[in-house]
Amino acid sequence: MSGDVLILREAEIRSLLDPHACIEAMERAFTAYSTGQAQLPSVIQLDVPENHGEIHIKAGHVRAWPYYAVKIVSGFLDNPKLGLAANAGMVVVSDAKTGETAAILLDKGFITDLRTAAAGAVAARHLSRKNVGTVAVLGTGGQARYQVEMLALVRPFSEVRIWGRDHHKAQRCVDDLGKCREIPPCNFAVTESIKEAVDGADIVITVTASREPLLRADWLKRGVTVIGIGSDAPDKQELDVAVLARADKIVADSLPQCLHLGEIHHAVECGAIRKEKVHAELGEVTAGLKPGRTSDDEIIICDLTGIGVQDVAAAALVLERAKSTGVGEKISLK
C-alpha cells in the first residue's frame, strides 16, 4: 500500500538472507552491471579520522528490477574497545517505478558483510583452480570469517592459514572458524608471517585495512588466485604493484571504480601496469563474455572494491522474501 514502509531489523535480515542465495544474487548483480543493465553513481566516502572512522555510501539500480537502493555503512575501528560493534549501517530500498520508499533495512552492516563475502565466493568459483588445497587469509576481522565460510560453498579445501598483526586475534579467528558447521573438517593454523601464510597457497584472500603493501609477488606460486577485498578506498593497499605486474590475468569488479581506488588503481598510477592489462570485469566472466581461468598454471588477481549493484541485489532479495513471509514491521508515513 502506498505510504507504508517496511522496517526490517538485523535478526530478521539474517534469517532472510542465506549464504547460498546471496552468492547467486551476486552472480546476477555482476552480470547485470557488466552487460550495461545497471546504473551506479560514484561512491561517497566520508572519513572521521579523529575517531578512526570511515563511512561509505553506495547506490545502484538495475533496469527492470523493481527496486533501487542506497546503502550507508560505517566502520569505526575503536568501537570494540567501547563494547560496540565496529561496523554499522542501513539500506534504504525504494520502488523503481514511483521512487517511494519501500523498506528500511536496519542491518547494522550485515548485508555489506555477506554480499562482500559472496563476491569473493563468486570470484573463486570462476577464477580459482577447482582443486584447492590451501587457502591463506590475511586479516582477522569478521570479513575474514565470512570469506572462508562462503568459499566453502563453492570450493573444497583442506587447510586454512590465517595471518594478522595481532596473534591473539588471529587465534580467535582460527578458533571461530574451527567451530563453524558450514565448513567441512580441515586444518586451521595461525602463521607468524605473511610469507608463511601464502607459501604454496592456491587461494589468497586479503581482508585488511592496510595503507601499505602486504603481499609480495615472489611469495606466490603458479596457479594461485588472489582475491583482494580490503582496498576499498584510494589510500588503501594490500598488494605490492609487482603482484599485478606478475599476474597472467587481472579481473576487476568495476574497472572504472578500480581505476580510482583498489589495487588496480595503485598499479596503473605508478606505471607497473597499463589499464589495458585488466583482462575483464567479473561480470563479463559470469556472463560468459570473457573466460575466467583457462589453465591451472595461471596467476589471477581479482580486485573487489565493492559496487552498489551488490547491495541492490541483496536488499531486493531480502525485501521479496520478507513480503512473501510476512516478516517485518510496517509503518505508515501518512
Residue, then its C-alpha position, 0 to 999 in steps of 0.5 A: m500500500s502506498g505510504d507504508v514502509l517496511i522496517l526490517r531489523e538485523a535478526e530478521i535480515r539474517s534469517l532472510l538472507d542465506p549464504h547460498a542465495c546471496i552468492e547467486a544474487m551476486e552472480r546476477a548483480f555482476t552480470a547485470y552491471s557488466t552487460g550495461q543493465a545497471q546504473l551506479p553513481s560514484v561512491i561517497q566516502l566520508d572519513v572521521p579520522e579523529n575517531h578512526g572512522e570511515i563511512h561509505i555510501k553506495a547506490g545502484h539500480v538495475r533496469a527492470w528490477p523493481y527496486y533501487a537502493v542506497k546503502i550507508v555503512s560505517g566502520f569505526l575501528d575503536n568501537p570494540k574497545l567501547g563494547l560496540a560493534a565496529n561496523a554499522g549501517m542501513v539500506v534504504v530500498s525504494d520502488a523503481k517505478t514511483g521512487e517511494t520508499a519501500a523498506i528500511l533495512l536496519d542491518k547494522g552492516f550485515i548485508t555489506d558483510l555477506r554480499t562482500a563475502a559472496a563476491g569473493a565466493v563468486a570470484a573463486r568459483h570462476l577464477s580459482r583452480k577447482n582443486v584447492g588445497t590451501v587457502a591463506v587469509l590475511g586479516t582477522g576481522g569478521q570479513a575474514r570469517y565470512q570469506v572462508e565460510m562462503l568459499a566453502l560453498v563453492r570450493p573444497f579445501s583442506e587447510v586454512r592459514i590465517w595471518g594478522r598483526d595481532h596473534h591473539k586475534a588471529q587465534r580467535c579467528v582460527d578458533d571461530l572458524g574451527k567451530c563453524r558447521e558450514i565448513p567441512p573438517c580441515n586444518f586451521a593454523v595461525t602463521e607468524s608471517i605473511k610469507e608463511a601464510v601464502d607459501g604454496a597457497d592456491i587461494v589468497i584472500t586479503v581482508t585488511a585495512s592496510r595503507e601499505p603493501l602486504l603481499r609480495a609477488d615472489w611469495l606466490k606460486r603458479g596457479v594461485t588466485v588472489i582475491g583482494i577485498g580490503s582496498d576499498a578506498p584510494d589510500k588503501q593497499e594490500l598488494d605490492v604493484a609487482v603482484l599485478a605486474r606478475a599476474d597472467k590475468i587481472v579481473a576487476d569488479s568495476l574497472p572504472q571504480c578500480l581505476h580510482l581506488g583498489e589495487i588496480h588503481h595503485a598499479v596503473e598510477c605508478g606505471a607497473i601496469r597499463k589499464e589495458k592489462v585488466h583482462a575483464e570485469l567479473g561480470e563479463v566472466t559470469a556472463g560468459l563474455k570473457p573466460g575466467r581461468t583457462s589453465d591451472d598454471e595461471i596467476i589471477i588477481c581479482d580486485l573487489t572494491g565493492i559496487g552498489v549493484q551488490d547491495v541492490a541485489a541483496a536488499a531486493l532479495v531480502l525485501e521479496r522474501a520478507k513480503s512473501t513471509g510476512v516478516g517485518e514491521k510496517i509503518s505508515l508515513k501518512 
